[in-house]
Structure formats: structure tokens, C-alpha cells
Amino acid sequence: MSAFRAFLNSPVGPKTTHFWGPISNLGFVIAGMVDTQKPPEVISRNMTAVMCVYSGLFMRFSWMVQPRNYLLIAIHASNESVQLYQLSRWARAQGYLEKKEPEEQK
């Protein structure tokens, strides 16, 4: 019980924004994972790129803030991964990531 009490009263525990901020950002990760089941034609390139920049910036913020917020880093790294995957799906659907076949030699 003392371990739970220590977590509850810690500087990154559930009584602080250092806990609830990352938990609320978990919604971005879940939404991105659900969107992987949708066709790539509905992916917004601009919004996906903005989400990549957003998560990248906040990964740095969560590293620099004191106390260091490892939960926030993990959530934003997860969102960065999901958004980069979505961006690659969009690029593949637009023909940007097609495999180039070697030209036949004459």
C-alpha cells in the first residue's frame, strides 16, 4: 500500500498535470490506430504532418521539463510512430513510394 501512496503523491502522479496530460494525449494514439483501418485516400497529408511535428516537439519538451516526464515521452513517441505510418500510407497511395523496377539493358 505504501508503494501506491508514494505513486499517488509523487511529482508525476495522478494528482498532477504531469500524469493527466499524457493520459489525455493517449487519445491521439488510439485515434491514429483506429484510422489505420480506413482507406489511405481519406488521410489528410497536412494534418498528419502537423501531428508528426507536434509529437516531435513535445517529445523534446517532455525530456526537458523537470521532473522528466517519461510517460509523456512514451505517448508522443507512440503517436509519432502511428502518424509516420499514416503518412507513409498516404504517400504510397499517392504513388510517391512506388518501387522502381530496374530498366532492362539493351
C-alpha positions in Angstrom: 0.0 0.0 0.0 2.9 2.4 0.6 4.1 2.0 -3.0 0.7 3.1 -4.2 0.7 6.0 -1.8 4.1 7.0 -3.0 2.9 7.0 -6.6 -0.2 8.9 -5.7 1.8 11.7 -4.1 4.8 11.7 -6.5 5.6 14.7 -8.7 4.4 12.8 -11.7 1.5 11.0 -10.0 -2.3 11.3 -10.7 -2.7 14.4 -8.7 -0.6 16.4 -11.3 -0.8 17.5 -14.9 2.4 15.5 -15.4 0.1 12.5 -15.3 -3.2 13.7 -16.9 -1.5 15.4 -19.8 0.0 12.2 -21.2 -3.2 10.3 -20.5 -5.3 12.8 -22.5 -2.8 12.6 -25.4 -3.3 8.8 -25.5 -6.5 9.7 -27.4 -4.3 10.8 -30.4 -2.6 7.4 -30.4 -5.8 5.5 -30.2 -7.5 7.6 -32.9 -4.4 7.1 -35.2 -4.5 3.3 -34.6 -8.2 3.2 -35.5 -7.5 5.3 -38.6 -5.1 2.7 -39.9 -8.2 0.6 -40.8 -9.5 3.3 -43.1 -8.6 3.7 -46.7 -5.5 5.8 -47.4 -7.4 8.2 -49.6 -9.1 9.8 -46.6 -5.8 10.6 -44.9 -5.1 14.3 -44.6 -1.4 14.9 -45.5 -1.4 18.3 -43.8 -2.9 17.2 -40.6 -0.8 14.0 -40.3 2.3 16.1 -40.9 1.3 18.6 -38.2 0.7 15.7 -35.8 4.2 14.4 -36.5 5.7 17.9 -35.8 3.6 18.3 -32.7 4.7 14.9 -31.2 8.3 15.6 -32.1 8.3 18.9 -30.3 6.5 17.6 -27.3 8.9 14.6 -27.0 11.7 17.2 -26.6 9.6 19.2 -24.1 8.8 16.2 -22.0 12.5 15.4 -21.9 13.5 18.9 -20.8 10.7 19.5 -18.2 11.6 18.8 -14.6 10.7 16.3 -13.3 11.4 14.5 -16.6 8.1 13.0 -17.8 8.8 9.6 -19.3 5.1 8.8 -19.7 4.7 11.8 -21.9 7.7 10.8 -24.0 6.3 7.3 -24.4 2.9 8.6 -25.5 4.3 11.1 -28.0 6.8 8.5 -29.4 3.8 6.2 -29.9 1.9 9.0 -31.7 4.9 9.8 -33.8 5.1 6.2 -34.9 1.4 6.0 -35.8 1.4 9.3 -37.6 4.5 8.4 -39.6 2.9 5.1 -40.6 -0.2 7.0 -41.7 1.9 9.4 -43.7 3.7 6.5 -45.4 0.3 5.0 -46.3 -0.8 8.3 -47.8 2.5 8.6 -49.8 2.2 5.1 -51.1 -1.4 5.7 -52.2 -0.3 8.9 -54.0 2.4 7.0 -55.8 5.4 8.6 -54.0 6.7 5.3 -52.6 6.4 3.0 -55.6 9.2 0.6 -56.1 11.2 1.4 -59.2 12.0 -1.5 -61.4 15.4 -1.6 -63.0 15.4 -0.8 -66.6 16.3 -3.6 -69.0 19.6 -3.3 -70.6 19.5 -3.5 -74.5 
